[in-house]
Amino acid sequence: MRYFQQLLAFASIACIGHASAPDTLAGTSVITSLGASNLTTGAACACNKLCALYSNLVIFPSSANYTEQATYYWDVRADLSPACIFLPTTANEVATAVKHLVQCNAQFAVRGGGHMNFPGSNNIDGGVLLGFNNMANYQVNEDTIDVEPGMTWYDVYSALDPYGRTAIGGRLKTIGVPGLTLIGGVSYFINKYGFAMDNVVSYEVVLGDGSQVTTDSTTNPDLFWALKGGGSNFGIVTKFKLKTYSMPHISTTIQVFNESSTYAFTKAVCDWALADSQSPVAAGSVLTITYNVTTKEMSPSLLGVQAGVSNPPSEFKNFTAIPGVSKIHNVTTGKQWASTLDSPKQMFRVMFAHHSMIPDADVLYSMIETWKNAVEKISDVQGLYPTFVANISPASAARVAKTNGIGNVWGLDDEPLIWWQFSTGWDLQQDDLRVEGWARQLTEHLHGLNKHKGLARDFVYMGDAGEWQDPFAGFAPANVQRMREIRAAYDPNGTFSKLNWGGFKLGY
Ligand SMILES: Cc1cc2nc3c(=O)[nH]c(=O)nc-3n(C[C@H](O)[C@H](O)[C@H](O)COP(=O)(O)OP(=O)(O)OC[C@H]3O[C@@H](n4cnc5c(N)ncnc54)[C@H](O)[C@@H]3O)c2cc1C
């Protein structure tokens, strides 16, 4: 990204002149994060066409707000250098853009909240970036909300706050609605309402030929199903209709523990994952263990949330019983809670790595110990910020899709899972490969041990995975086959497989 300011200055000149030739910029030298290259004919053609149509919505490297847009990412590794950035204001403009991108054979990327963390997941060097910052309108209905893809989850919770309602979405403030909802979506109410994708009533979609369709349980139902967990493989969603639920108050807890409580914490994590009820109190958590390479101390922590006013929240009693460094309980609103949980742009360089397992406290504890010892091997990496994350996927969450008549692409069995993850932050580009190699090797080693013990499961969540992992390999095989058939029907020319960079792509 540090190169983007050196990008071609010609671009804005061509735009102001409404470029008569579509490939005015083609062949112009562009410095990307991969080095110098020629701007492709396709990108030049598309940037010029978009600029001719919507000159005030297209940003070039010489534009004043290019840097702001090109760094609208949580992970600095995702900063790349697009040839131009298009900020549509309507679905029709998105559809027109897709037609021109296809006509020009231009590679492009799509960005919502910018939280997917690896290079190329939501940005592109030398291609066209579509950002949704200008599409953040919403409409609150009786028990749904219509949401455009430029909204963050805090925007959604804020919109619903006056009505005492909430939607099923992200656990931190600035995560985007589109990315999280298209890959699944772990919320604070997972045990009762399932995943964010299970709570989408309809999608409005721009397909790969630039046409627009609505999908719901009766209209284009196969595409409706495929969008529930299928990521960026089928189209660009321009509106989500999400279910909402009455939730005037939530009960929250923030608990931090000493290293000496790590086993008790691990046991509470597993018991929490195993908890199962046909009519649970809606609740969810963020469970992490950080390791400080200077003090050599681990620190487990819990963010817990449940519906209602029980104080402290009853669902987390096993954690509350463990002596801790600090415990803060509160009864508040979803909007107020989310307002305190920012995940700002340009946080870190971060490598994710993850697998799934059946809960087993002794095994999970030994994995945490192994991880802690392994972190020491890279403790000289500047700015190292190692975190072990345990995301809970309870049996009741999988049951929502099994019983709602629609399902989702995952096809999870209704068994409790712990999605264990290393989230490793660091400072310098020079350490990228070292951290990635470390994370890959350790993750696969621990997953291999769990396979031997019969505890491993193949499911990999796109929101927790490293870029080198293949989440589709862990979905039910029949579902992957069905996704391919749906892709062939709705995107026969492969716009989202050949031209669109981004996220995890369904192979062939
Ligand atoms: C700090 C942090 C906290 C997180 N917390 C949670 C959590 O609580 N629960 C959870 O489930 N996950 C969580 N995640 C993972 C998160 O859900 C994913 O990274 C998700 O992709 C982010 O969505 P976004 O819109 O911000 O992402 P983006 O990076 O903007 O988009 C993600 C992908 O979706 C595609 N996309 C974006 N908009 C559209 C669209 N309109 N149509 C089609 N494709 C589109 C992009 O091209 C990209 O491939 C977290 C991640 C981070 C970094």
The ligand as an SDF file (V2000), in Angstrom:
LIG
                    3D

 53 58  0  0  0  0  0  0  0  0999 V2000
  -12.0450   -7.7630   14.3040 C   0  0  0  0  0  0  0  0  0  0  0  0
  -12.9210   -8.7940   13.6610 C   0  0  0  0  0  0  0  0  0  0  0  0
  -14.0370   -9.2520   14.3250 C   0  0  0  0  0  0  0  0  0  0  0  0
  -14.8620  -10.2090   13.7390 C   0  0  0  0  0  0  0  0  0  0  0  0
  -15.9540  -10.6490   14.4320 N   0  0  0  0  0  0  0  0  0  0  0  0
  -16.7870  -11.5270   13.8470 C   0  0  0  0  0  0  0  0  0  0  0  0
  -17.9930  -11.9220   14.4950 C   0  0  0  0  0  0  0  0  0  0  0  0
  -18.3410  -11.4550   15.5640 O   0  0  0  0  0  0  0  0  0  0  0  0
  -18.7580  -12.8460   13.8770 N   0  0  0  0  0  0  0  0  0  0  0  0
  -18.4200  -13.3800   12.6670 C   0  0  0  0  0  0  0  0  0  0  0  0
  -19.1450  -14.2160   12.1700 O   0  0  0  0  0  0  0  0  0  0  0  0
  -17.3130  -12.9990   12.0310 N   0  0  0  0  0  0  0  0  0  0  0  0
  -16.4970  -12.0800   12.5800 C   0  0  0  0  0  0  0  0  0  0  0  0
  -15.3860  -11.6790   11.9060 N   0  0  0  0  0  0  0  0  0  0  0  0
  -15.1480  -12.1750   10.5500 C   0  0  0  0  0  0  0  0  0  0  0  0
  -15.9730  -11.3130    9.5850 C   0  0  0  0  0  0  0  0  0  0  0  0
  -17.3130  -11.7280    9.6230 O   0  0  0  0  0  0  0  0  0  0  0  0
  -15.4920  -11.4280    8.1430 C   0  0  0  0  0  0  0  0  0  0  0  0
  -14.2100  -10.9070    8.0200 O   0  0  0  0  0  0  0  0  0  0  0  0
  -16.4490  -10.7340    7.1950 C   0  0  0  0  0  0  0  0  0  0  0  0
  -16.1030  -11.0790    5.8800 O   0  0  0  0  0  0  0  0  0  0  0  0
  -16.4250   -9.2370    7.3640 C   0  0  0  0  0  0  0  0  0  0  0  0
  -17.4290   -8.6050    6.6140 O   0  0  0  0  0  0  0  0  0  0  0  0
  -17.1250   -7.1690    5.9710 P   0  0  0  0  0  0  0  0  0  0  0  0
  -18.3140   -6.7290    5.1950 O   0  0  0  0  0  0  0  0  0  0  0  0
  -16.5810   -6.2590    6.9870 O   0  0  0  0  0  0  0  0  0  0  0  0
  -15.9460   -7.5950    5.0450 O   0  0  0  0  0  0  0  0  0  0  0  0
  -15.3290   -7.2600    3.6330 P   0  0  0  0  0  0  0  0  0  0  0  0
  -13.8960   -7.5190    3.8410 O   0  0  0  0  0  0  0  0  0  0  0  0
  -15.7340   -5.9350    3.1390 O   0  0  0  0  0  0  0  0  0  0  0  0
  -15.9960   -8.3600    2.7260 O   0  0  0  0  0  0  0  0  0  0  0  0
  -15.7710   -9.7300    2.9640 C   0  0  0  0  0  0  0  0  0  0  0  0
  -16.0070  -10.5100    1.6760 C   0  0  0  0  0  0  0  0  0  0  0  0
  -17.3600  -10.3230    1.2520 O   0  0  0  0  0  0  0  0  0  0  0  0
  -17.3820   -9.7940   -0.0960 C   0  0  0  0  0  0  0  0  0  0  0  0
  -18.4650   -8.8260   -0.1550 N   0  0  0  0  0  0  0  0  0  0  0  0
  -18.5690   -7.6630    0.5360 C   0  0  0  0  0  0  0  0  0  0  0  0
  -19.7120   -7.0500    0.2420 N   0  0  0  0  0  0  0  0  0  0  0  0
  -20.3500   -7.8420   -0.6450 C   0  0  0  0  0  0  0  0  0  0  0  0
  -21.6030   -7.7510   -1.3200 C   0  0  0  0  0  0  0  0  0  0  0  0
  -22.4300   -6.7210   -1.1010 N   0  0  0  0  0  0  0  0  0  0  0  0
  -21.9550   -8.7370   -2.1760 N   0  0  0  0  0  0  0  0  0  0  0  0
  -21.1290   -9.7870   -2.3900 C   0  0  0  0  0  0  0  0  0  0  0  0
  -19.9260   -9.9280   -1.7840 N   0  0  0  0  0  0  0  0  0  0  0  0
  -19.5580   -8.9680   -0.9110 C   0  0  0  0  0  0  0  0  0  0  0  0
  -16.0210   -9.1450   -0.2790 C   0  0  0  0  0  0  0  0  0  0  0  0
  -15.6620   -9.0940   -1.6280 O   0  0  0  0  0  0  0  0  0  0  0  0
  -15.1220  -10.0540    0.5270 C   0  0  0  0  0  0  0  0  0  0  0  0
  -14.7430  -11.1570   -0.2250 O   0  0  0  0  0  0  0  0  0  0  0  0
  -14.5590  -10.7140   12.4510 C   0  0  0  0  0  0  0  0  0  0  0  0
  -13.4330  -10.2600   11.7800 C   0  0  0  0  0  0  0  0  0  0  0  0
  -12.6180   -9.3040   12.3660 C   0  0  0  0  0  0  0  0  0  0  0  0
  -11.4170   -8.8440   11.6290 C   0  0  0  0  0  0  0  0  0  0  0  0
  1  2  1  0
  2  3  1  0
  2 52  2  0
  3  4  2  0
  4  5  1  0
  4 50  1  0
  5  6  2  0
  6  7  1  0
  6 13  1  0
  7  8  2  0
  7  9  1  0
  9 10  1  0
 10 11  2  0
 10 12  1  0
 12 13  2  0
 13 14  1  0
 14 15  1  0
 14 50  1  0
 15 16  1  0
 16 17  1  0
 16 18  1  0
 18 19  1  0
 18 20  1  0
 20 21  1  0
 20 22  1  0
 22 23  1  0
 23 24  1  0
 24 25  2  0
 24 26  1  0
 24 27  1  0
 27 28  1  0
 28 29  2  0
 28 30  1  0
 28 31  1  0
 31 32  1  0
 32 33  1  0
 33 34  1  0
 33 48  1  0
 34 35  1  0
 35 36  1  0
 35 46  1  0
 36 37  1  0
 36 45  1  0
 37 38  2  0
 38 39  1  0
 39 40  1  0
 39 45  2  0
 40 41  1  0
 40 42  2  0
 42 43  1  0
 43 44  2  0
 44 45  1  0
 46 47  1  0
 46 48  1  0
 48 49  1  0
 50 51  2  0
 51 52  1  0
 52 53  1  0
M  END
$$$$
